[in-house]
Amino acid sequence: MRIGLFTLFYFCTLLTLLSTLRAVNLDSAIWPANALAAGTYLLAVERGLAWSTAGVVAASLAAHLMLGDSTAYSVACGIANGLTFHLAVTGCRWAGLRPGGPFAVRHVAGLVAVALGAGIPGALLGAGSTVLPSGGSFWLVALRWWLPDMAAIILLLPLFLLWPGRREDTARRGSAAAPGRRRHVIGEAHVAAGTLVGSVVLAAVAREPLLLGLGSCVLLWIAFRFGPFLTALAAALFAAAVLGLAFFNIWEWPAPMVSMEVLKMQGRLVLAACPALIIAAIMAQRERQQRALEEDQRRLAYALEGANDGIWDWHLPSGAIFFSTRAYRMLGYTPATDQDILTRFQELIHPEDLARVREAFGDHAQGRHPLFQAELRGRHRNGGYVWLLSRGKVVERAPDGHPVRAVGTITDVSQKKHLEAALEHAASHDPLTGLANRSTFERALEHARRILTRDQAPFAVLLIDVDHFKRVNDMHGHVSGDLLLTTTARRLQSALRAGDVPARFGGDEFAVVAMGKTPEEFTILAERLHAHLSRPVETEGLILPASFSIGIAVATTPDVDLAALVAEADAALYLAKDAGRGTWRALGMRRGTLATAAEA
């Protein structure tokens, strides 16, 4: 169906052209039919090239026969037109020219190559069919046959290849333009169109074809400002207007010279259109690159915003550093009013982190690490500190290898650090009382033994049990029991010295790793703890009795067995319970035994 309509279209076009141009003896000087056929095929048909070529041959043969041409000449013209059409379409495909496709300088070069080569076989065949019966210059006839086809391909085919309905980038660009800018562009386009029309009118009124050079300048203006399609449209309309004036012989050329002058005029139009198309292609490519860059920048901004990242750019020789707006907001600042503050970013780094950050960047700058990465605390505008993760890379170096420029990102990781701290605390502390758990208590024992080995400072293990805790739960409920445990934990923390580690051993049992200088100190500690813990606990008018049994074991030599030490503290605890509870007992190791137990 499409091929049939295409053949009918070509037949009507050809018949109209032949009838009109022969009336003024210009049938061999202006010939846009093959370019129109190739453009229509590429834009609307797109398949069945062999059948479409056969349709062109048949339509051309029929049109020439209807106008009374000889059968041999009609057949030659049909084959010549079919060859030109087929080669133009094939050449466009070879050059990557397709409606809606890209249009760069290489595509303009491809179009010129197609225009120069597609018409040669047809021109040679047409010249032969004309010269053989009637004589004449073969090469002159071939030139007159080839030049109109070549000019029409360059002047008309870009219209079909750049048709805006098939170009997504044109629609997107038009929709994205701001209303004010769009009005400005439309106004400028009207001025350019008026100037182009004025150049044609001026040349017609003055009857001077040289004035058409003004139109060539306007085409360059349009190419710089309005894109490939409008450039192609302006070039096609300009050529149509100029050839229309030639059709009516507005410049009063001598009758024998009209055909040759029209051919020369088409050559000049081609020379005007080609630079304009090249410039339009360059500007289109530049605009595509600019849009791609802007799109990448938007994507990067969205990605950084979604990832809670800011950007920094540091010029090391001058010390100048750029921070993005997001980086300013992380620390409570704004670029408009606080720009000088973040340019002195090192002053905002926590003193404890500054040396580590400098070391990490130095390792990267000297090539020991491929990337720079460091966690640091940055001083917020409110005076507090925010945990930040800074990552980056040296992207520019001097000839001697010294870093010149580094870029990277900065991320607010405060929530992550708080979560890590909470998880670490949960893994090492009892959830009810907040005291250290059993694993942390065991690490504290190891640490105490290392201090004993290094400084010969003894340490003690105190095991503390809440007396009659089950009775408290049964009589007053688990809430009261929990209150007794948490109150005991707070009292332990307030009564112990710096360096002592309280822990919840499990259930109603607590433990303490206490450091000292002499074994005798621990009896004083046990006495103080017992008195501090044994005060009643009051809550909502209820008074809970508080009674505790404490067992102590002291380590005075580095070869102490920690498990045995805890076991001896447990044994001392049971001695306190056997003594009637509400008291404390102490046991000594084989070496450096403590004095006899005392009662509270």
C-alpha positions as CSV (number, residue, x, y, z in Angstrom):
1,M,0.0,0.0,0.0
2,R,2.7,2.5,0.9
3,I,4.8,1.6,-2.1
4,G,1.7,2.1,-4.4
5,L,1.0,5.5,-2.9
6,F,4.7,6.4,-3.2
7,T,4.7,5.4,-6.9
8,L,1.6,7.5,-7.5
9,F,3.1,10.5,-5.7
10,Y,6.3,10.3,-7.8
11,F,4.2,10.0,-11.0
12,C,2.2,13.1,-10.2
13,T,5.2,15.0,-9.1
14,L,7.2,14.1,-12.2
15,L,4.3,14.8,-14.6
16,T,3.7,18.2,-13.0
17,L,7.4,19.2,-13.2
18,L,7.9,18.1,-16.8
19,S,4.8,19.9,-17.9
20,T,5.7,23.1,-16.1
21,L,9.4,23.2,-16.9
22,R,9.1,22.3,-20.5
23,A,6.8,25.2,-21.0
24,V,9.7,27.5,-20.3
25,N,12.5,25.3,-21.7
26,L,13.9,24.5,-18.2
27,D,13.2,20.7,-18.0
28,S,16.8,19.8,-17.9
29,A,17.9,22.7,-15.6
30,I,15.8,22.1,-12.5
31,W,15.1,18.6,-11.3
32,P,14.0,18.0,-7.7
33,A,11.9,14.9,-8.3
34,N,14.5,12.3,-7.3
35,A,15.5,14.1,-4.1
36,L,11.8,14.4,-3.2
37,A,11.3,10.7,-3.9
38,A,14.4,9.7,-1.8
39,G,13.3,12.0,1.1
40,T,9.7,10.7,1.0
41,Y,10.9,7.1,1.0
42,L,13.2,7.6,3.9
43,L,10.6,9.5,6.0
44,A,7.4,7.5,5.2
45,V,8.1,4.2,3.4
46,E,11.4,2.9,4.9
47,R,11.1,-0.6,3.4
48,G,10.8,-2.4,0.1
49,L,13.6,-0.4,-1.7
50,A,13.7,-2.7,-4.7
51,W,9.9,-2.4,-5.3
52,S,10.1,1.4,-4.7
53,T,12.9,1.7,-7.2
54,A,10.8,-0.3,-9.7
55,G,7.9,2.1,-9.0
56,V,10.1,5.1,-9.7
57,V,11.2,3.6,-13.0
58,A,7.6,2.7,-14.0
59,A,6.2,6.2,-13.0
60,S,9.0,8.0,-14.9
61,L,8.4,5.8,-18.0
62,A,4.7,6.5,-17.9
63,A,5.1,10.3,-17.4
64,H,7.5,10.6,-20.3
65,L,5.3,8.5,-22.6
66,M,2.2,10.6,-21.7
67,L,4.1,13.7,-22.7
68,G,4.9,12.3,-26.1
69,D,8.6,11.3,-25.6
70,S,10.0,8.4,-27.6
71,T,10.0,4.9,-26.1
72,A,13.8,4.7,-26.0
73,Y,14.2,8.1,-24.4
74,S,11.4,7.3,-21.9
75,V,13.0,4.0,-20.9
76,A,16.4,5.7,-20.5
77,C,14.9,8.5,-18.4
78,G,13.0,5.9,-16.2
79,I,16.2,3.8,-15.6
80,A,18.2,7.0,-14.9
81,N,15.7,8.3,-12.4
82,G,15.5,4.8,-10.8
83,L,19.3,4.6,-10.5
84,T,19.6,8.1,-8.9
85,F,16.8,7.3,-6.4
86,H,18.2,4.0,-5.5
87,L,21.7,5.2,-5.1
88,A,20.6,8.3,-3.0
89,V,18.6,6.0,-0.6
90,T,21.4,3.5,-0.3
91,G,24.0,6.2,0.1
92,C,22.0,7.8,2.9
93,R,21.9,4.5,4.7
94,W,25.6,4.0,4.2
95,A,26.3,7.5,5.6
96,G,24.0,6.9,8.7
97,L,21.5,9.5,7.4
98,R,18.0,8.7,8.6
99,P,15.0,10.7,9.8
100,G,15.3,11.2,13.5
101,G,19.0,10.1,13.6
102,P,22.0,12.2,14.7
103,F,23.2,15.0,12.5
104,A,26.9,15.9,12.9
105,V,29.6,17.2,10.6
106,R,30.3,13.7,9.3
107,H,26.7,13.3,8.3
108,V,26.9,16.6,6.3
109,A,30.0,15.2,4.6
110,G,28.1,12.0,3.9
111,L,25.2,14.0,2.4
112,V,27.6,15.8,0.1
113,A,29.2,12.5,-1.0
114,V,25.7,11.0,-1.7
115,A,24.8,14.1,-3.7
116,L,27.9,14.0,-5.7
117,G,27.8,10.3,-6.5
118,A,24.1,9.3,-6.7
119,G,23.4,11.2,-9.9
120,I,26.4,10.2,-11.9
121,P,25.2,6.8,-13.4
122,G,21.8,8.4,-14.3
123,A,23.5,11.4,-15.8
124,L,25.7,9.3,-18.0
125,L,22.7,7.1,-19.1
126,G,20.5,10.2,-19.7
127,A,23.3,12.0,-21.7
128,G,23.8,8.9,-23.8
129,S,20.1,8.7,-24.6
130,T,20.1,12.4,-25.6
131,V,23.3,12.7,-27.5
132,L,23.1,9.5,-29.6
133,P,19.9,10.4,-31.5
134,S,20.6,14.1,-32.0
135,G,24.3,14.7,-31.3
136,G,25.9,17.3,-29.1
137,S,28.5,17.4,-26.3
138,F,28.1,14.3,-24.2
139,W,29.9,15.8,-21.1
140,L,28.0,19.1,-21.3
141,V,24.7,17.2,-21.4
142,A,25.8,14.9,-18.6
143,L,26.7,17.9,-16.5
144,R,23.3,19.5,-17.1
145,W,21.7,16.3,-16.2
146,W,23.8,15.7,-13.0
147,L,24.0,19.2,-11.5
148,P,20.2,19.7,-10.8
149,D,20.0,16.2,-9.2
150,M,23.0,17.0,-7.0
151,A,21.7,20.4,-6.0
152,A,18.3,19.0,-5.2
153,I,19.7,16.3,-2.9
154,I,21.7,18.9,-0.9
155,L,19.0,21.5,-0.8
156,L,15.9,19.2,-0.2
157,L,16.9,15.9,1.4
158,P,18.0,17.4,4.8
159,L,14.4,18.6,5.3
160,F,13.2,14.9,5.4
161,L,16.2,13.7,7.4
162,L,15.8,16.5,10.0
163,W,12.0,16.4,10.1
164,P,11.1,17.6,13.7
165,G,8.3,15.1,14.3
166,R,10.9,12.3,14.2
167,R,13.5,14.0,16.4
168,E,13.1,13.5,20.2
169,D,15.8,16.0,21.1
170,T,13.9,18.8,19.3
171,A,10.7,18.2,21.2
172,R,12.6,17.9,24.5
173,R,14.6,21.1,23.8
174,G,11.4,23.0,22.9
175,S,9.5,21.9,25.9
176,A,12.3,22.6,28.3
177,A,12.9,26.2,27.2
178,A,11.7,29.0,29.5
179,P,8.8,31.0,28.2
180,G,10.7,34.2,28.2
181,R,13.6,32.7,26.3
182,R,11.2,31.0,23.8
183,R,9.6,34.3,23.0
184,H,13.0,35.9,22.4
185,V,14.0,33.0,20.1
186,I,10.8,33.3,18.2
187,G,11.3,37.0,17.8
188,E,14.8,36.5,16.5
189,A,13.6,33.8,14.1
190,H,11.1,36.2,12.6
191,V,13.8,38.8,12.1
192,A,16.1,36.3,10.4
193,A,13.2,35.1,8.2
194,G,12.3,38.7,7.3
195,T,16.0,39.4,6.4
196,L,16.2,36.3,4.2
197,V,13.0,37.3,2.4
198,G,14.3,40.9,2.1
199,S,17.5,39.7,0.4
200,V,15.5,37.9,-2.2
201,V,13.2,40.9,-2.8
202,L,16.1,43.3,-2.9
203,A,17.9,41.1,-5.5
204,A,14.6,40.9,-7.5
205,V,13.9,44.7,-7.4
206,A,17.5,45.6,-8.2
207,R,17.7,42.8,-10.8
208,E,21.1,41.9,-9.4
209,P,21.8,38.2,-8.5
210,L,24.9,39.2,-6.5
211,L,22.7,40.7,-3.8
212,L,21.6,37.1,-3.0
213,G,24.9,36.9,-1.1
214,L,23.1,38.7,1.7
215,G,20.8,35.6,1.9
216,S,23.9,33.4,2.3
217,C,24.9,35.4,5.3
218,V,21.5,35.1,6.8
219,L,21.7,31.3,6.4
220,L,24.8,31.3,8.5
221,W,23.0,33.4,11.1
222,I,20.2,30.8,11.2
223,A,22.7,28.0,11.3
224,F,24.3,29.5,14.4
225,R,21.1,30.2,16.3
226,F,18.3,27.9,15.2
227,G,19.5,24.4,14.6
228,P,19.8,22.1,11.6
229,F,16.1,21.7,10.7
230,L,15.4,25.4,10.4
231,T,18.7,25.9,8.6
232,A,17.7,23.2,6.1
233,L,14.2,24.7,5.8
234,A,15.6,28.2,5.2
235,A,18.0,26.9,2.6
236,A,15.3,25.1,0.8
237,L,12.9,28.0,0.8
238,F,15.7,30.4,-0.2
239,A,16.6,28.1,-3.1
240,A,13.0,27.8,-4.2
241,A,12.6,31.6,-4.1
242,V,15.7,32.2,-6.1
243,L,14.9,29.5,-8.7
244,G,11.4,30.9,-8.9
245,L,12.8,34.2,-9.9
246,A,14.9,32.5,-12.4
247,F,11.9,30.6,-13.7
248,F,10.3,33.9,-14.5
249,N,13.6,35.2,-15.8
250,I,13.5,38.2,-13.4
251,W,17.1,39.0,-14.2
252,E,16.4,39.1,-18.0
253,W,19.1,36.7,-19.1
254,P,19.4,36.1,-22.8
255,A,17.1,33.2,-23.9
256,P,19.9,30.9,-24.9
257,M,21.7,31.5,-21.6
258,V,18.7,31.0,-19.2
259,S,19.2,27.3,-18.7
260,M,23.0,27.6,-18.1
261,E,22.5,30.5,-15.7
262,V,19.9,28.5,-13.7
263,L,22.5,25.7,-13.4
264,K,25.1,28.1,-12.2
265,M,22.6,29.6,-9.8
266,Q,22.0,26.1,-8.3
267,G,25.7,25.6,-7.9
268,R,25.9,28.9,-5.9
269,L,22.9,27.9,-3.8
270,V,24.7,24.6,-3.0
271,L,27.9,26.5,-2.0
272,A,25.7,28.7,0.3
273,A,23.8,25.8,1.9
274,C,26.8,23.5,2.6
275,P,28.6,25.8,5.1
276,A,25.3,26.6,6.8
277,L,24.5,22.9,7.2
278,I,28.1,22.2,8.5
279,I,27.8,25.1,11.1
280,A,24.3,23.9,12.1
281,A,25.6,20.4,12.6
282,I,28.5,21.7,14.7
283,M,26.1,23.8,16.8
284,A,23.7,20.9,17.2
285,Q,26.5,18.6,18.3
286,R,27.7,21.2,20.8
287,E,24.2,21.6,22.1
288,R,23.8,17.8,22.5
289,Q,27.1,17.7,24.4
290,Q,25.9,20.7,26.6
291,R,22.6,19.0,27.3
292,A,24.4,15.7,28.1
293,L,26.7,17.6,30.5
294,E,23.8,19.3,32.1
295,E,21.9,16.0,32.4
296,D,25.0,14.4,34.0
297,Q,25.3,17.3,36.4
298,R,21.6,16.9,37.3
299,R,22.0,13.2,37.8
300,L,25.1,13.7,39.9
301,A,23.3,16.4,42.0
302,Y,20.3,14.0,42.5
303,A,22.6,11.1,43.4
304,L,24.6,13.2,45.8
305,E,21.5,14.6,47.4
306,G,19.9,11.2,47.7
307,A,23.2,9.8,49.1
308,N,23.5,12.7,51.6
309,D,26.8,13.7,50.0
310,G,28.5,17.0,49.4
311,I,31.4,17.8,47.1
312,W,34.8,19.4,47.8
313,D,37.4,20.6,45.4
314,W,40.8,21.5,46.8
315,H,43.6,23.4,45.1
316,L,46.6,22.4,47.2
317,P,49.2,25.0,46.2
318,S,46.9,27.9,47.1
319,G,44.9,26.1,49.8
320,A,41.7,27.2,48.2
321,I,38.9,24.7,48.7
322,F,35.4,24.6,47.3
323,F,32.5,23.0,49.1
324,S,29.0,22.4,47.6
325,T,25.9,23.7,49.2
326,R,25.1,20.3,50.6
327,A,28.5,20.2,52.4
328,Y,27.7,23.6,54.0
329,R,24.3,22.4,55.2
330,M,25.9,19.4,56.9
331,L,27.7,21.7,59.3
332,G,24.9,24.2,59.6
333,Y,26.3,26.9,57.4
334,T,25.2,28.6,54.1
335,P,27.5,29.4,51.2
336,A,26.2,33.0,50.9
337,T,27.2,34.1,54.4
338,D,29.7,31.5,55.7
339,Q,32.0,30.9,52.7
340,D,35.1,32.0,54.5
341,I,34.5,29.5,57.3
342,L,34.5,26.3,55.2
343,T,37.5,27.5,53.3
344,R,39.4,27.0,56.6
345,F,38.0,23.5,56.9
346,Q,41.0,22.2,58.8
347,E,40.1,24.5,61.7
348,L,36.7,22.7,62.0
349,I,38.2,19.2,62.3
350,H,38.3,17.8,65.8
351,P,41.9,18.1,67.2
352,E,41.9,14.4,68.0
353,D,41.1,13.6,64.3
354,L,43.3,16.1,62.5
355,A,46.6,14.1,62.6
356,R,44.9,11.0,61.4
357,V,43.2,12.8,58.5
358,R,46.4,14.4,57.4
359,E,48.2,11.0,57.6
360,A,45.5,9.4,55.4
361,F,45.7,12.1,52.8
362,G,49.5,12.0,52.8
363,D,49.4,8.3,52.2
364,H,47.2,8.8,49.2
365,A,49.1,11.8,47.9
366,Q,52.3,9.7,48.0
367,G,50.7,6.8,46.2
368,R,50.5,4.4,49.0
369,H,46.7,4.2,48.7
370,P,44.7,4.7,45.5
371,L,42.0,6.7,47.3
372,F,41.8,9.0,50.3
373,Q,39.2,8.1,52.9
374,A,38.9,9.2,56.5
375,E,36.2,9.5,59.2
376,L,36.4,12.7,61.2
377,R,34.4,15.0,63.4
378,G,33.6,18.4,62.0
379,R,32.5,21.3,64.3
380,H,28.9,22.2,63.7
381,R,27.7,25.8,63.8
382,N,25.9,25.0,67.1
383,G,29.3,24.1,68.7
384,G,28.8,20.4,68.6
385,Y,30.6,17.9,66.4
386,V,29.2,15.9,63.4
387,W,30.7,12.7,62.2
388,L,31.7,13.0,58.5
389,L,33.2,10.5,56.0
390,S,35.5,12.2,53.5
391,R,36.6,10.4,50.4
392,G,38.5,11.8,47.4
393,K,41.3,11.4,45.0
394,V,44.2,13.5,43.6
395,V,43.1,14.3,40.0
396,E,46.0,16.7,39.0
397,R,49.7,16.6,39.7
398,A,52.6,18.9,38.8
399,P,55.4,17.6,36.5
400,D,57.4,16.7,39.6
401,G,54.6,14.5,40.9
402,H,53.4,16.8,43.7
403,P,49.5,16.9,44.0
404,V,47.9,20.0,42.6
405,R,44.2,19.3,42.8
406,A,42.1,16.9,44.7
407,V,38.3,16.3,44.5
408,G,36.0,14.2,46.6
409,T,32.8,13.9,48.5
410,I,31.8,14.4,52.2
411,T,29.0,12.4,53.8
412,D,27.2,12.9,57.1
413,V,27.7,9.6,58.9
414,S,26.5,10.7,62.3
415,Q,23.5,8.3,62.3
416,K,25.8,5.5,61.3
417,K,28.2,6.2,64.0
418,H,25.5,6.6,66.6
419,L,24.0,3.3,65.5
420,E,27.5,1.6,65.6
421,A,28.0,3.0,69.1
422,A,24.5,1.8,70.2
423,L,25.2,-1.7,68.7
424,E,28.6,-1.8,70.3
425,H,27.1,-0.8,73.6
426,A,24.3,-3.4,73.3
427,A,26.9,-6.1,72.6
428,S,29.0,-5.2,75.6
429,H,26.5,-4.0,78.2
430,D,23.5,-5.3,80.0
431,P,20.3,-3.8,78.5
432,L,18.5,-3.4,81.9
433,T,21.1,-1.8,84.1
434,G,23.5,-0.4,81.5
435,L,26.5,-2.0,83.2
436,A,29.1,-4.1,81.4
437,N,28.0,-7.7,80.6
438,R,29.9,-10.9,81.3
439,S,32.1,-10.7,78.1
440,T,33.1,-7.1,78.9
441,F,33.9,-8.1,82.5
442,E,36.2,-10.9,81.2
443,R,38.0,-8.4,79.0
444,A,38.4,-6.1,82.0
445,L,40.0,-8.9,83.9
446,E,42.5,-9.4,81.1
447,H,43.3,-5.7,81.1
448,A,43.7,-5.7,84.9
449,R,46.2,-8.6,84.7
450,R,48.2,-6.7,82.1
451,I,48.4,-3.7,84.5
452,L,49.4,-6.1,87.3
453,T,52.2,-7.5,85.1
454,R,53.4,-4.1,84.1
455,D,53.0,-2.1,87.3
456,Q,52.8,-4.8,90.0
457,A,49.5,-3.2,91.0
458,P,47.1,-5.7,92.6
459,F,43.4,-6.0,91.6
460,A,40.4,-7.7,93.1
461,V,37.2,-9.4,91.9
462,L,34.1,-8.6,93.9
463,L,31.0,-10.7,93.4
464,I,27.8,-9.0,94.7
465,D,24.5,-10.8,95.2
466,V,21.1,-9.3,96.1
467,D,19.8,-11.1,99.1
468,H,16.2,-12.5,99.0
469,F,15.7,-11.1,95.5
470,K,13.1,-13.7,94.6
471,R,11.1,-12.6,97.7
472,V,11.1,-9.0,96.4
473,N,9.8,-10.2,93.0
474,D,7.1,-12.4,94.5
475,M,5.9,-9.8,97.0
476,H,6.1,-6.6,95.0
477,G,6.3,-7.7,91.3
478,H,8.9,-7.7,88.7
479,V,8.8,-4.0,88.2
480,S,9.9,-3.5,91.7
481,G,12.6,-6.1,91.2
482,D,13.9,-4.3,88.1
483,L,13.9,-1.1,90.1
484,L,16.0,-2.7,92.8
485,L,18.5,-3.9,90.1
486,T,18.8,-0.6,88.3
487,T,19.2,1.3,91.6
488,T,21.9,-1.1,92.6
489,A,23.7,-0.5,89.2
490,R,23.5,3.3,89.7
491,R,24.8,3.1,93.3
492,L,27.7,0.8,92.1
493,Q,28.7,3.3,89.5
494,S,28.6,6.2,91.9
495,A,30.6,4.4,94.6
496,L,33.4,3.0,92.5
497,R,36.6,4.7,91.6
498,A,37.9,5.7,88.2
499,G,39.3,2.6,86.5
500,D,37.0,0.1,88.3
501,V,34.6,-1.8,86.1
502,P,31.1,-2.8,87.4
503,A,29.2,-5.5,85.5
504,R,26.0,-7.4,85.8
505,F,26.9,-11.1,86.0
506,G,23.4,-12.3,85.4
507,G,20.1,-12.4,87.4
508,D,20.6,-10.7,90.7
509,E,24.4,-11.0,90.7
510,F,26.8,-8.2,90.0
511,A,30.6,-8.1,89.7
512,V,33.4,-5.6,90.0
513,V,37.0,-5.5,88.7
514,A,38.7,-3.1,91.1
515,M,42.2,-1.8,90.7
516,G,44.4,-0.8,93.7
517,K,47.9,-0.3,95.0
518,T,47.8,-2.6,98.1
519,P,45.6,-5.6,99.0
520,E,44.4,-3.8,102.1
521,E,42.5,-1.2,99.9
522,F,40.0,-3.8,98.9
523,T,38.7,-4.4,102.4
524,I,38.0,-0.7,102.6
525,L,36.3,-0.8,99.2
526,A,34.1,-3.8,100.2
527,E,33.1,-2.0,103.4
528,R,32.2,1.2,101.5
529,L,30.2,-0.7,98.8
530,H,28.3,-2.7,101.3
531,A,27.2,0.4,103.2
532,H,26.3,2.3,100.1
533,L,24.3,-0.5,98.5
534,S,22.4,-1.5,101.6
535,R,20.3,1.7,101.9
536,P,16.6,1.0,101.4
537,V,15.1,1.7,97.9
538,E,12.0,4.0,97.9
539,T,9.5,4.1,95.1
540,E,5.9,5.5,95.0
541,G,5.5,5.2,98.8
542,L,7.0,1.7,98.8
543,I,10.2,0.9,100.7
544,L,12.1,-2.0,99.3
545,P,14.7,-3.6,101.7
546,A,18.2,-3.8,100.3
547,S,20.5,-6.5,101.5
548,F,23.7,-7.6,99.8
549,S,26.3,-10.4,100.2
550,I,29.8,-9.7,98.8
551,G,32.7,-12.0,98.1
552,I,36.2,-10.8,97.3
553,A,39.2,-12.4,95.8
554,V,42.5,-10.5,95.3
555,A,45.2,-11.1,92.7
556,T,48.7,-9.9,93.6
557,T,51.0,-11.9,91.1
558,P,51.0,-11.8,87.3
559,D,50.6,-15.6,87.0
560,V,47.1,-15.5,88.5
561,D,44.5,-17.9,87.0
562,L,41.6,-15.6,86.2
563,A,39.0,-18.4,86.2
564,A,40.3,-19.6,89.6
565,L,40.2,-16.0,90.9
566,V,36.5,-15.7,90.0
567,A,35.9,-19.0,91.6
568,E,37.5,-17.9,94.8
569,A,35.4,-14.7,94.8
570,D,32.3,-16.9,94.4
571,A,33.5,-19.1,97.3
572,A,33.9,-16.0,99.4
573,L,30.4,-14.9,98.4
574,Y,29.0,-18.2,99.7
575,L,30.9,-17.7,102.9
576,A,29.1,-14.4,103.3
577,K,25.7,-16.0,102.6
578,D,26.5,-18.8,105.1
579,A,27.3,-16.1,107.7
580,G,23.7,-14.9,107.5
581,R,23.8,-12.6,104.4
582,G,24.1,-8.8,104.6
583,T,27.9,-9.1,105.0
584,W,31.1,-9.5,103.0
585,R,33.9,-12.0,103.0
586,A,37.4,-12.0,101.4
587,L,39.7,-14.8,100.3
588,G,43.4,-14.6,99.4
589,M,45.4,-16.4,96.7
590,R,48.2,-18.8,97.5
591,R,50.6,-16.0,97.1
592,G,50.0,-12.7,98.7
593,T,47.1,-13.8,100.8
594,L,44.8,-11.2,102.2
595,A,44.4,-10.9,105.9
596,T,41.6,-12.7,107.6
597,A,38.0,-11.9,106.6
598,A,36.1,-9.2,108.4
599,E,32.4,-8.9,109.0
600,A,30.4,-5.8,108.3
